Amino acid sequence: MSGQKGTPMPTFHDPADTYRVFDDLVAGVRSLRQVFDQLANAHLNARDRAFDDNGNLHCGCGVRAGSRR
């Protein structure tokens, strides 16, 4: 390590290697987006079955957070 505190050591000797890491990062973000899209679709498709802890179906379906009927 160099004599300076907090100075990061270089990870890549060849700057072109950063493209591989960037591509892996982009692929991971795309996969995460796909998971979020699938999760959102599952929630939207099950809205008609949503209910609160007391079994009230009208409370769980179609009401925005923070608003009351």
DAQUI-V357369 format. One record per pair of residues at least 6 apart in sequence whose C-alpha atoms are under 7 Angstrom apart, sorted by the first residue. I is the first residue (numbers start at 1). J is the second residue. Records with the same first field share a line. If there is no record, write none. Layout:
# DAQUI-V357369
I = J  J
This chain:
# DAQUI-V357369
1 = 9
47 = 61
48 = 61
50 = 57  60  61
51 = 57  58  59  60  61
52 = 59  60
